[in-house]
């Protein structure tokens, strides 16, 4: 019954207002997502363009819901009322399989043809229609705003989410986008219905609750049934139990509909009803009633609902939910397939009979009617469910009188996905025609809608604005800038770069505060974003403000990003620090066009540019969190400067930068920086904690220094500036940090060389490489391991890297000047003279990585067979033995002796870093550890394992030792899937028993999904050992596991480790027996693991040759890096398969 309540919103009759429109038809494909059927059919749409400005006017597009489009056009008066104001074209599109838009005519709703009815197909219809209305051009000309109420509101929001390049914004009124499994309680709708009647009168809901038992009692006898017929004015009596259930459903639907259309004025939206119909009907139920009097009062309620206009002689309750003008067949099919909205009643918190939600029974009923089974999670997976934070330009409005509010969005999700909660408003009242009785909150909501629509239209037009040529930036002469008044043109108050920054008009050179702009903010809505070429409304050709992103330097891009994250997303930070990859790079990648415009394209090395800028401006504008958090890659703003102040400081400091810079001195002197900040009046904004230090005025690097193993951003003994080629071009520009086009600096920029010159960088062989074959934001992986000779990483997470060689320049050794005091801190003194000098290393010797060692071992083994000289053969044999020993030690997780590091530690030049572990353990190593005790080979060899069966124990609920939660016996029991093994079994049984007439194989058992239990471990280990290695830690996190069994056979398993890093979980195993694959078993296991760990990034490793990569990609996993020889220490030494791994991440 409850599944069709939403459909009642389309039981509309004609309203008094008449709107003029032209009826048109548009041909669309029957199936947008398949290629085997090429049929087409026509959908109806209505058009009104009498107010349209064909030059730049918007298109207001109504996403038709489950009914005739004419009805929605006549009841969405808000669109008609604002069309003249916005000079808009109105389009109302009819949903396929409703009204006259039937693909197969009268047979469209037959089970054979109804399969092409879905929201996704309807949205694709609308997308095709809009493309046609735009003229089938690549670049759309008119902004499109989607409108919709109820299911239409859901479609409007989904339209913006799925097709943001087509729809500029969406007004989604009374859209229950959360009314799906697991998002809200199944009883919330009925509780809100009850609340409406209880608010009118407390006796009202109590009498309705009491009436159910009275109706059942009367219907049990002939005389009682006749009494019911007379009291309710039924067209036919209740003859049997089926009739009784239909009557009960009709009454429940009636109460729900009255609550939905509880408008403050008379309306014929569903059917003719008085103003505030709930209050009117409760007048008959405002005292305690029993027996005949209670039935008589319910009869009066029915009469108001069905015959307020006195046109019906009796009540045809046998129509059930289809009473009135309803034709719910189409929506009922959608409710049985994709729009599965759980509804229940408990009889305690609501006024209805207890009716628990039973998905099994619901699925059986759907299968009987349509031969389909509901896909419970489809809508959530297709459209985002309650994870719509990444969406934009959507307004979700909900009235507190509307019971569907329980499934609506009541809190704004971000700056552009806004929630408008309307007091005293029923079902999408804000979209209906204006009425003198409209409550004030509804009027306010409509004004809010108009404000958002105006902003969306303006944003669209700003992107098309061509007032400023793309290749020309507005450059205001310095002399002009100095003579300008900094008073805002709009409010006549002075500019304050910290608190009230301004933009400068490129024509009249007037200042305008950001918060005084007509659109209330700059495009993109980034906090304190002043990096625009701006034309005020007085100077604009269109009398509207024009913005064009200027070419500002990377340091300002990163500063703006961190400033915005610090204000808007501080909750996702780690003690105020943001990760350069997870947060900074992801933010820039997501808003690339807003930050750089359409002219600047992403290059493969842009992530490296960010890493380089952070290192260059470390301790000036940015602060690394490595010392505080014990982990590299975390950054925050060092001072309290706004982006406008920071940009001003950079510009001014660059002017005083010395043209001739002493060697090994940064291009921005810290003394100069501090003096300039003080001179500019920003000293109070400096964060004194760990702030800028004041070094001596003429620093000369000491001849000795201790090496801090975790200071990866330390400056080297040779500056980056001195390592450039003779032509002044940086070698790393193409492969690592800097790119000419990405610098975003024009040649006229006075501080263009300030970006990356003059700072001491780590030696090139300590720079972490970037995989240049990808433009992914995760292509850059920070080094976290100690390098024994500063040339390579010892951590096994990244086995290979490029080594960038630099041309050497002759260095003249300067003799230190000895001072009288042993502890002198004057220039050129030698610190700690009692220490021996650091042993010099040969600059041409570079430690081999593990991957290179393995390749060398293979080459040596091949050479031994071909070399005839016994001395050379003996040398190669000894070298092979050493390399094999090092490889075997790594397989057994034994430390590999490092002479260089031991010498440095013993000499006191470096200290043992407790966070650095040779052969650093991965999450997967935990699962392998205990097995290594019994298998000294260190890996899983190719062994023929038998199959272990589970003990025959009936599963029961048990408590997790990890979280204390009670885990159910089963996660899921699947009786429908037919894997290859079961199909083969059935075929063999039929062939074996073919002599038996009409033989059918016995019913299959269910495929059971459950949490891991102790009795599973032996069988799971046996399965895993055949393909990888046994599981040893599975019982530590039982709620993050999934074991799939068929009878007593384990056919698959999946395990997740919940907290491997900050805000990160790791999937260690996803495994299905080969003969049971291609049956969506792994898909469900992976989906289950992701649901158990929401809100965290999920990572995993997978072989590049593993077809499971495609499964992970469907779930949104992205490749971060290729790790060569990742599986080297897991698989047997003689394993012939691929040993490399792709590291995947699902960002949440």
PECORUR-V721639 format. One record per pair of residues at least 12 apart in sequence whose ideal C-beta (glycine too) atoms are under 8 Angstrom apart, sorted by the first residue. I is the first residue (numbers start at 1). J is the second residue. Records with the same first field share a line. If there is no record, write none. Layout:
I: J ; J
//
This chain:
1: 248 ; 249 ; 252 ; 253 ; 320 ; 321 ; 343
2: 189 ; 190 ; 252 ; 341 ; 343 ; 344 ; 355
3: 332 ; 335 ; 336 ; 340 ; 341 ; 343 ; 362
4: 253 ; 321 ; 328 ; 331 ; 332 ; 335
5: 189 ; 253 ; 256 ; 257 ; 321 ; 343
6: 150 ; 151 ; 176 ; 331 ; 335 ; 339 ; 341 ; 404
7: 66 ; 321 ; 326 ; 328 ; 331 ; 332
8: 253 ; 256 ; 257 ; 260 ; 270 ; 321 ; 326
9: 65 ; 149 ; 150 ; 151 ; 260 ; 270 ; 427 ; 428
10: 65 ; 66 ; 67 ; 68 ; 71 ; 72 ; 326 ; 331
11: 67 ; 257 ; 270 ; 271 ; 323 ; 324 ; 325 ; 326
12: 67 ; 71 ; 72 ; 74 ; 75 ; 269 ; 270 ; 325
13: 71 ; 268 ; 269 ; 271 ; 272 ; 325
14: 71 ; 74 ; 268
15: 74 ; 75 ; 268 ; 269 ; 433
17: 74 ; 77 ; 433
18: 74
19: 48 ; 73 ; 74 ; 80
20: 48 ; 50
21: 46 ; 47 ; 48 ; 73 ; 90 ; 92
22: 46 ; 47 ; 48
23: 44 ; 45 ; 46
24: 44 ; 45 ; 46 ; 47
25: 42 ; 43 ; 44 ; 45
26: 42 ; 43 ; 45 ; 128 ; 129 ; 132
27: 40 ; 41 ; 42
28: 40 ; 41 ; 42 ; 43 ; 96 ; 124 ; 125 ; 128 ; 129
29: 124 ; 128
30: 103 ; 116
31: 116 ; 121
32: 120 ; 121 ; 124 ; 125 ; 128
33: 120 ; 121 ; 124
39: 103
41: 96 ; 101 ; 102 ; 103 ; 104
42: 101
43: 93 ; 94 ; 96 ; 101 ; 125 ; 129
44: 69 ; 93 ; 94 ; 99 ; 100 ; 101
45: 69 ; 91 ; 92 ; 93 ; 94 ; 129
46: 69 ; 70 ; 73 ; 90 ; 91 ; 92
47: 89 ; 90 ; 91
48: 80 ; 83 ; 89 ; 90
49: 89 ; 90
51: 83 ; 84 ; 87 ; 88 ; 89
52: 87 ; 88 ; 89
53: 87
56: 142 ; 461
57: 86 ; 87 ; 88 ; 89 ; 142
58: 86 ; 87 ; 88 ; 89 ; 142 ; 143 ; 144 ; 145 ; 168 ; 453 ; 457 ; 460
59: 88 ; 89 ; 91 ; 130 ; 133 ; 142 ; 143 ; 144 ; 145
60: 79 ; 82 ; 83 ; 86 ; 88 ; 89 ; 90 ; 91 ; 145 ; 147
61: 91 ; 93 ; 126 ; 130 ; 144 ; 145 ; 146 ; 147 ; 167
62: 76 ; 79 ; 90 ; 91 ; 92 ; 93 ; 146 ; 147 ; 148 ; 152
63: 93 ; 95 ; 122 ; 123 ; 126 ; 146 ; 147 ; 148 ; 152 ; 155 ; 156 ; 159
64: 92 ; 93 ; 94 ; 95 ; 98 ; 99 ; 122 ; 152 ; 155
65: 95 ; 98 ; 148 ; 149 ; 150 ; 151 ; 152 ; 155
66: 95 ; 98 ; 151 ; 328 ; 330 ; 331 ; 334
67: 95 ; 98 ; 99 ; 327
68: 94 ; 98 ; 99 ; 100
69: 92 ; 93 ; 94 ; 95 ; 98 ; 99 ; 101
70: 99
72: 92 ; 149 ; 152
73: 92
75: 269 ; 431 ; 432 ; 433
76: 92 ; 147 ; 149 ; 431 ; 432
77: 431 ; 432 ; 433 ; 434
78: 147 ; 430 ; 431 ; 432 ; 433 ; 434 ; 446 ; 449
79: 147 ; 431
80: 433
81: 433 ; 434
82: 450 ; 453
85: 450
86: 453 ; 454 ; 457
88: 145
89: 133 ; 142
91: 129 ; 133
93: 125 ; 126 ; 129
95: 122 ; 155
96: 116 ; 117 ; 121 ; 122 ; 125
97: 109 ; 114 ; 116 ; 117 ; 330
98: 330
103: 116
109: 329 ; 330 ; 333
111: 370 ; 371
114: 330 ; 333 ; 370
115: 372
117: 330 ; 333 ; 334
118: 334 ; 337 ; 338
119: 154 ; 155 ; 158 ; 334 ; 338 ; 339 ; 379 ; 382
120: 162 ; 382
122: 155
123: 155 ; 158 ; 159 ; 162 ; 163
126: 155 ; 159
127: 159 ; 163 ; 166
130: 144 ; 166 ; 167
131: 166
139: 464
140: 165 ; 166
141: 464
143: 168 ; 456 ; 457 ; 460 ; 461
144: 166 ; 167 ; 168
145: 167 ; 168 ; 169 ; 170 ; 171 ; 453 ; 456 ; 457
146: 159 ; 160 ; 167 ; 169 ; 170 ; 171
147: 170 ; 171 ; 173 ; 431
148: 170 ; 171 ; 172 ; 173 ; 175
149: 173 ; 174 ; 175 ; 427 ; 428 ; 431
150: 173 ; 174 ; 175 ; 176 ; 404 ; 427 ; 428
151: 175 ; 331 ; 339
153: 171 ; 172 ; 173 ; 174 ; 175 ; 396 ; 428
154: 172 ; 175 ; 176 ; 177
156: 170 ; 171 ; 172 ; 175
157: 170 ; 172 ; 175 ; 177 ; 383 ; 388 ; 391 ; 394 ; 396
158: 383
160: 391 ; 392 ; 393 ; 394
161: 383 ; 384 ; 388 ; 391 ; 394
162: 383
164: 392 ; 393
168: 393 ; 456 ; 457 ; 459 ; 460
169: 393 ; 394 ; 395 ; 452 ; 453 ; 456
170: 393 ; 394 ; 395
171: 395 ; 397 ; 431 ; 449 ; 452 ; 453
172: 394 ; 395 ; 396 ; 397
173: 397 ; 398 ; 428 ; 430 ; 431
174: 397 ; 398 ; 399 ; 402 ; 404 ; 405 ; 408 ; 427 ; 428
175: 396 ; 408 ; 409
176: 341 ; 404 ; 406 ; 407 ; 408
177: 383 ; 385 ; 388 ; 396 ; 407 ; 408 ; 409
178: 385 ; 386 ; 407 ; 408 ; 409
179: 341 ; 404 ; 406 ; 407
180: 340 ; 341 ; 342 ; 376 ; 379 ; 380 ; 385 ; 407
181: 340 ; 342 ; 359 ; 376 ; 377 ; 380
182: 380
183: 380 ; 385 ; 386 ; 407
184: 406 ; 407
186: 342 ; 343 ; 344 ; 357
187: 343 ; 344 ; 345 ; 346 ; 349 ; 350
188: 406 ; 407
189: 256 ; 343 ; 403 ; 404 ; 406 ; 407
190: 256 ; 343 ; 344 ; 345 ; 350 ; 351 ; 352 ; 403
191: 349 ; 350 ; 406
192: 259 ; 402 ; 403 ; 405 ; 406
193: 255 ; 256 ; 259 ; 350 ; 351 ; 403
194: 349 ; 350 ; 351 ; 352
196: 258 ; 259 ; 262 ; 278 ; 401 ; 403
197: 255 ; 259 ; 278 ; 282 ; 351
198: 351
200: 278 ; 279 ; 282
201: 282 ; 283 ; 285 ; 286
203: 282 ; 285 ; 286 ; 287 ; 288
204: 281 ; 282 ; 285 ; 286
205: 351
206: 288 ; 351
207: 285 ; 288 ; 289 ; 294 ; 297
208: 255 ; 285 ; 298 ; 351
209: 347 ; 351 ; 352
210: 289 ; 290 ; 294
211: 294 ; 295 ; 298
212: 248 ; 352 ; 353
214: 290 ; 291 ; 294 ; 295
215: 228 ; 244 ; 247 ; 248 ; 251 ; 295 ; 298
216: 244
218: 295
219: 238 ; 244 ; 247
225: 237 ; 238 ; 239
227: 292 ; 295
228: 247 ; 295
231: 292 ; 295 ; 296 ; 298 ; 299
232: 295 ; 298 ; 299 ; 302 ; 315 ; 317
233: 299 ; 302 ; 303 ; 307 ; 314 ; 315
234: 247 ; 314 ; 315 ; 317
235: 313 ; 314 ; 315 ; 316 ; 317 ; 318
236: 318
243: 318
246: 317 ; 318 ; 320
247: 317
248: 353
249: 320 ; 321
250: 317 ; 319 ; 320 ; 321 ; 323
251: 298 ; 302
252: 352
253: 320 ; 321 ; 323
254: 301 ; 302 ; 305 ; 323
255: 351
256: 403
257: 270 ; 305
258: 273 ; 277 ; 278 ; 281 ; 305
259: 278 ; 401 ; 402 ; 403 ; 426
260: 402 ; 403 ; 404 ; 426 ; 427
261: 273 ; 277 ; 426 ; 427
262: 276 ; 277 ; 278 ; 279 ; 401 ; 426
263: 275 ; 276 ; 277 ; 426 ; 429
264: 276 ; 424 ; 435 ; 437 ; 438 ; 439
265: 435 ; 436 ; 437 ; 438
268: 309
269: 432
270: 324
271: 305 ; 306 ; 308 ; 324
272: 308 ; 309
273: 304 ; 305 ; 308
274: 304 ; 308
275: 437
277: 304 ; 305
280: 304
281: 300 ; 301 ; 304 ; 305
284: 297 ; 300 ; 301
285: 297 ; 298 ; 301
302: 315
306: 323 ; 324
332: 369
333: 370 ; 372
335: 374
336: 362 ; 365 ; 366 ; 369 ; 370 ; 372 ; 374
337: 366 ; 370 ; 372 ; 374 ; 375 ; 378
338: 375 ; 378 ; 379 ; 382
339: 379
340: 362 ; 374 ; 375 ; 376 ; 378 ; 379
341: 407
342: 357 ; 359
343: 355 ; 357
344: 356 ; 357
359: 374 ; 376
362: 374
373: 976
377: 1087
387: 1148
388: 409 ; 413 ; 417
389: 413 ; 414 ; 417
390: 590
391: 413 ; 414 ; 417
392: 414 ; 416 ; 417
393: 416 ; 417 ; 452 ; 456 ; 459
394: 416 ; 417 ; 418
395: 418 ; 419 ; 420 ; 448 ; 449 ; 452
396: 408 ; 409 ; 417 ; 418 ; 419 ; 420
397: 419 ; 420 ; 421 ; 422 ; 428 ; 430 ; 445 ; 449
398: 410 ; 419 ; 420 ; 421 ; 422
399: 422 ; 423 ; 424 ; 425 ; 426 ; 427 ; 428 ; 429 ; 430 ; 442
400: 421 ; 422 ; 423 ; 424 ; 425
401: 424 ; 425 ; 426
402: 425 ; 426 ; 427 ; 428
404: 427
415: 525 ; 568
416: 525
418: 448 ; 452
420: 445 ; 448 ; 449
422: 441 ; 442 ; 445
423: 439 ; 441
424: 439 ; 441 ; 442
425: 439 ; 441 ; 442 ; 445
429: 442
430: 442 ; 445 ; 446 ; 449
434: 446
455: 519 ; 520
458: 519 ; 544
459: 519 ; 523
461: 544
462: 523 ; 546 ; 547
463: 598
465: 542 ; 546 ; 547 ; 548
467: 535 ; 540 ; 541 ; 542 ; 546 ; 548
468: 506 ; 533 ; 535 ; 546 ; 548
470: 597 ; 599
473: 533 ; 550 ; 551 ; 746
474: 506 ; 533 ; 534 ; 550
475: 748
476: 504 ; 506 ; 509
480: 509
481: 504 ; 509
484: 504 ; 509 ; 510 ; 511
485: 511
486: 502 ; 511
487: 511
488: 500 ; 502 ; 511 ; 512 ; 513 ; 516
489: 505 ; 508 ; 510 ; 511 ; 512 ; 536
490: 512 ; 513 ; 516
491: 513 ; 516
493: 513
495: 511 ; 513
497: 642 ; 644 ; 645 ; 648
498: 641 ; 642 ; 644 ; 645 ; 682 ; 685
499: 642
500: 513 ; 514 ; 515
501: 513 ; 514 ; 528 ; 530 ; 642 ; 643 ; 644
502: 514 ; 530
503: 517 ; 522 ; 530 ; 532 ; 534
504: 534
505: 534 ; 535 ; 536 ; 539
506: 533 ; 534 ; 535 ; 539
507: 535 ; 536 ; 539
508: 536 ; 538 ; 539
510: 536
512: 534 ; 536
514: 528 ; 529 ; 530
517: 545
518: 537 ; 544 ; 545
519: 545
522: 547
523: 547 ; 549 ; 594
524: 591 ; 594 ; 595
526: 560 ; 564 ; 591 ; 594 ; 595
527: 563 ; 564 ; 567 ; 568 ; 643
528: 560 ; 563 ; 642 ; 643 ; 644
529: 560 ; 564 ; 643
530: 643 ; 644 ; 647
531: 549 ; 550 ; 552 ; 556 ; 560 ; 643 ; 647
532: 547 ; 548 ; 549 ; 550
533: 547 ; 548 ; 549 ; 550
534: 546 ; 547 ; 548
548: 597
549: 594 ; 595 ; 596 ; 597
551: 600 ; 744 ; 745 ; 746
552: 647 ; 744
553: 650 ; 743 ; 744 ; 745 ; 749 ; 751 ; 752 ; 754 ; 755
554: 609 ; 610 ; 613 ; 742 ; 743 ; 744 ; 755
555: 613 ; 616 ; 617 ; 621 ; 646 ; 650 ; 755
556: 643 ; 646 ; 647 ; 650
557: 588 ; 595 ; 596 ; 744
558: 584 ; 588 ; 610 ; 613 ; 614 ; 622
559: 621 ; 622 ; 637 ; 641 ; 643 ; 646 ; 647
560: 595 ; 643
561: 584 ; 587 ; 588 ; 595
562: 578 ; 584 ; 622 ; 635 ; 636 ; 637
563: 637 ; 642 ; 643
564: 587
565: 578 ; 583 ; 584 ; 587
566: 578 ; 636 ; 637
569: 583
572: 1063
573: 636
574: 625 ; 629 ; 634 ; 1062 ; 1063
575: 625 ; 628 ; 629
576: 636
577: 625 ; 628 ; 629 ; 634 ; 635 ; 636
578: 634 ; 635 ; 636
579: 633 ; 634 ; 635
580: 610 ; 611 ; 614 ; 633 ; 634 ; 635 ; 782
581: 607 ; 633 ; 777 ; 778 ; 780 ; 782
582: 1063 ; 1097 ; 1147
584: 610 ; 635
585: 607 ; 610 ; 777 ; 778 ; 780
586: 777 ; 1147
588: 610 ; 777
589: 602 ; 777
596: 744
600: 741 ; 742 ; 744
602: 775
603: 739 ; 741 ; 742 ; 775
604: 770 ; 772 ; 773 ; 774 ; 775 ; 779
605: 733 ; 734 ; 735 ; 736 ; 737 ; 738 ; 739 ; 742 ; 770 ; 772
606: 739 ; 742 ; 775
607: 770 ; 776 ; 777 ; 778 ; 779 ; 780
608: 736 ; 737 ; 770 ; 780
609: 737 ; 738 ; 739 ; 742
610: 780
611: 737 ; 768 ; 780 ; 782
612: 736 ; 737 ; 738 ; 756 ; 761
613: 755 ; 756
614: 635
615: 713 ; 759 ; 761 ; 762
616: 755 ; 756 ; 759
618: 713
619: 638 ; 670 ; 692 ; 693
620: 638 ; 668 ; 670 ; 673 ; 692
621: 637 ; 638 ; 639 ; 641 ; 646
622: 635 ; 636 ; 637 ; 638
623: 635 ; 636 ; 637 ; 638 ; 690
624: 713
626: 710 ; 711 ; 712 ; 713
627: 710
630: 710 ; 915
631: 784 ; 1062
632: 710 ; 712 ; 782 ; 783 ; 784
633: 782
638: 687 ; 690 ; 691
639: 685 ; 686 ; 687 ; 691
640: 685 ; 686 ; 687
641: 682 ; 685
645: 682 ; 685
648: 680
649: 673 ; 676 ; 677 ; 680 ; 682
650: 751 ; 754
651: 750 ; 751
652: 676 ; 680
653: 668 ; 672 ; 673 ; 676 ; 751 ; 754
654: 750 ; 751 ; 754
655: 750 ; 751
656: 672 ; 676
657: 672 ; 751 ; 754
661: 721 ; 758
662: 698
663: 719 ; 722
664: 700 ; 701 ; 715 ; 717 ; 718 ; 719 ; 760
665: 699 ; 719 ; 758
666: 715 ; 758 ; 759 ; 760
667: 721 ; 753 ; 754 ; 757 ; 758 ; 759
668: 754 ; 758 ; 759
670: 692 ; 693 ; 694 ; 695
671: 694 ; 695 ; 697
673: 692
674: 686 ; 692 ; 694
696: 827
698: 827
699: 827
700: 814 ; 827 ; 828
701: 717
702: 829 ; 830 ; 831
703: 816 ; 830 ; 837
704: 830 ; 831 ; 832 ; 835 ; 837 ; 838
705: 831
706: 909 ; 910
707: 904 ; 909 ; 910
709: 786 ; 910 ; 911 ; 913 ; 916
710: 913 ; 915
712: 762 ; 766 ; 782 ; 783
713: 762
714: 762
715: 759 ; 760 ; 761 ; 762
716: 760 ; 761 ; 762 ; 763 ; 766
717: 760
718: 760 ; 763 ; 806
719: 758 ; 759 ; 760 ; 761
720: 756 ; 757 ; 758 ; 759 ; 760 ; 761
721: 757 ; 758 ; 759
722: 809
723: 761 ; 764 ; 806 ; 807
725: 807
730: 756
731: 804 ; 806
732: 764 ; 767 ; 804
735: 770 ; 772 ; 802 ; 804
736: 767 ; 769 ; 770 ; 804
737: 756
738: 755 ; 756
743: 755 ; 756
763: 790
764: 803 ; 804 ; 805 ; 806
765: 790 ; 791 ; 792 ; 803 ; 804 ; 846
766: 783 ; 787 ; 790 ; 791
767: 804
768: 780 ; 781 ; 782 ; 783 ; 793 ; 798 ; 801
769: 801 ; 802
771: 1121 ; 1122
774: 1119
776: 1118 ; 1119 ; 1120
778: 1118 ; 1119 ; 1120 ; 1121 ; 1145
779: 1120 ; 1121
781: 797 ; 798 ; 1120 ; 1121
783: 795 ; 798
785: 797 ; 916 ; 920
786: 901 ; 910 ; 913 ; 916
787: 847
788: 847 ; 898 ; 900 ; 901 ; 904
789: 841 ; 845 ; 846 ; 847 ; 900
791: 803 ; 845 ; 846 ; 847
792: 846 ; 847 ; 848 ; 849
793: 849
794: 898 ; 918 ; 919
795: 920
796: 850 ; 890 ; 919 ; 920 ; 922 ; 1126 ; 1129
797: 920 ; 922 ; 1123 ; 1126
798: 1121 ; 1123
799: 849 ; 850 ; 851 ; 1123 ; 1124 ; 1125 ; 1126 ; 1128
800: 849 ; 851 ; 852 ; 1124 ; 1125
801: 849
803: 846
808: 843
816: 828 ; 829 ; 830
817: 829
818: 830
835: 908
836: 907
838: 904 ; 907 ; 909
839: 903 ; 907
841: 900
847: 900
850: 890 ; 1125 ; 1128
851: 1124 ; 1125
853: 883 ; 886 ; 887
854: 887 ; 1125 ; 1128
856: 883
857: 880 ; 883 ; 884 ; 887
860: 876 ; 879 ; 880 ; 883
861: 880
863: 876
864: 876 ; 877 ; 880
887: 1128 ; 1133
888: 938 ; 1133
890: 919 ; 1128 ; 1129
891: 937 ; 938 ; 939 ; 1129 ; 1133
892: 932 ; 936 ; 938
893: 919 ; 921 ; 925 ; 929 ; 932 ; 938 ; 1129
895: 918 ; 919
896: 918 ; 919
898: 918
919: 1129
923: 1057 ; 1060 ; 1066 ; 1068
924: 1068 ; 1101 ; 1130
926: 1032 ; 1033 ; 1057
927: 1029 ; 1030 ; 1031 ; 1032 ; 1033 ; 1068 ; 1069
928: 1029 ; 1032 ; 1130
929: 1032
930: 1032
931: 1029 ; 1030 ; 1032
937: 1132 ; 1133
938: 1129
939: 1029 ; 1129 ; 1130 ; 1131 ; 1132 ; 1133 ; 1135
940: 1025 ; 1028 ; 1029 ; 1130 ; 1131 ; 1132
941: 1132 ; 1134
942: 1132 ; 1134 ; 1135
943: 1025
945: 1022 ; 1025 ; 1026
946: 1022
947: 1022 ; 1049
948: 1018 ; 1019 ; 1022 ; 1050
949: 1019 ; 1048 ; 1049
950: 1015 ; 1016 ; 1019 ; 1045 ; 1048 ; 1049 ; 1050
951: 1015 ; 1048
952: 1048
953: 1015
955: 969 ; 970 ; 1010 ; 1013
956: 969
957: 969
958: 1013
960: 1011 ; 1038 ; 1039
961: 1035 ; 1036 ; 1038
962: 1036 ; 1037 ; 1038 ; 1039
963: 1039
965: 1039
967: 1011 ; 1038 ; 1039
968: 1011
969: 1010
970: 1008 ; 1009 ; 1010
971: 1009 ; 1010 ; 1011 ; 1042 ; 1088
972: 1008 ; 1009 ; 1084 ; 1088
973: 1006 ; 1007 ; 1008 ; 1009
974: 1006 ; 1007 ; 1008 ; 1009 ; 1084
975: 1004 ; 1006 ; 1007
977: 1007 ; 1079 ; 1080 ; 1081
978: 1004 ; 1079
979: 1007 ; 1051 ; 1075 ; 1076 ; 1077 ; 1078 ; 1079 ; 1081
980: 1075 ; 1076 ; 1077 ; 1078 ; 1079
981: 1073 ; 1075 ; 1076
982: 1004 ; 1046
984: 1075
985: 1001
986: 1001
989: 1001 ; 1002
1005: 1046 ; 1047
1007: 1044 ; 1045 ; 1046 ; 1051 ; 1081
1008: 1044 ; 1045 ; 1046
1009: 1042 ; 1043 ; 1044 ; 1084 ; 1085 ; 1088
1010: 1042 ; 1043 ; 1045
1011: 1038 ; 1039 ; 1041 ; 1042 ; 1043
1012: 1034 ; 1035 ; 1038 ; 1041 ; 1042 ; 1043 ; 1053 ; 1055
1013: 1038 ; 1043
1014: 1035
1016: 1034 ; 1043 ; 1050 ; 1053
1017: 1031 ; 1034 ; 1035
1019: 1049 ; 1050
1020: 1034 ; 1043 ; 1050 ; 1053
1022: 1050
1023: 1050 ; 1053 ; 1071 ; 1073
1024: 1053 ; 1069 ; 1071
1027: 1071
1028: 1069 ; 1071 ; 1130
1029: 1130
1031: 1053 ; 1055 ; 1068 ; 1069
1033: 1055 ; 1057
1034: 1053 ; 1055
1037: 1055 ; 1056 ; 1057 ; 1058
1039: 1092
1040: 1055 ; 1056 ; 1057 ; 1058 ; 1065 ; 1089 ; 1092 ; 1093
1041: 1053 ; 1054 ; 1055 ; 1056
1042: 1054 ; 1055 ; 1084 ; 1085 ; 1088 ; 1089
1044: 1072 ; 1081 ; 1085
1046: 1076
1051: 1072 ; 1073 ; 1076 ; 1081
1052: 1071 ; 1072 ; 1073 ; 1076 ; 1081 ; 1082 ; 1085
1053: 1069 ; 1071 ; 1085
1054: 1067 ; 1069 ; 1070 ; 1071 ; 1082 ; 1085 ; 1086 ; 1088 ; 1089
1055: 1067 ; 1068 ; 1069 ; 1089
1056: 1068 ; 1089 ; 1092 ; 1093 ; 1098
1058: 1093 ; 1096
1060: 1099
1063: 1095 ; 1096 ; 1097
1064: 1096 ; 1097 ; 1098 ; 1099
1065: 1093 ; 1096 ; 1097 ; 1098 ; 1099
1066: 1098 ; 1099 ; 1100
1067: 1086 ; 1089 ; 1098 ; 1099 ; 1100
1068: 1100
1070: 1082 ; 1085 ; 1086 ; 1089 ; 1100 ; 1108
1072: 1085
1082: 1108 ; 1111
1083: 1111 ; 1114
1086: 1111 ; 1112 ; 1115
1087: 1115
1090: 1115 ; 1146
1094: 1148
1095: 1148
1096: 1148
1097: 1145 ; 1146 ; 1147 ; 1148
1098: 1117 ; 1145 ; 1146 ; 1148
1099: 1120 ; 1143 ; 1144 ; 1145 ; 1146
1100: 1112 ; 1117 ; 1143 ; 1144
1101: 1123 ; 1126 ; 1141 ; 1142 ; 1143 ; 1144
1102: 1141 ; 1142 ; 1144
1103: 1127 ; 1137 ; 1138 ; 1140 ; 1141 ; 1142
1104: 1122 ; 1138 ; 1140 ; 1141 ; 1142
1105: 1137 ; 1138
1109: 1142 ; 1144
1112: 1144
1115: 1146
1116: 1146 ; 1147
1117: 1144 ; 1145 ; 1146
1118: 1144 ; 1145 ; 1146 ; 1147
1119: 1142 ; 1143 ; 1144
1120: 1143 ; 1144 ; 1145
1121: 1142 ; 1143
1122: 1140 ; 1141 ; 1142 ; 1143
1123: 1140 ; 1141 ; 1142 ; 1143
1124: 1139 ; 1140
1125: 1139 ; 1140
1126: 1139 ; 1140 ; 1141
1127: 1139 ; 1140 ; 1141
//
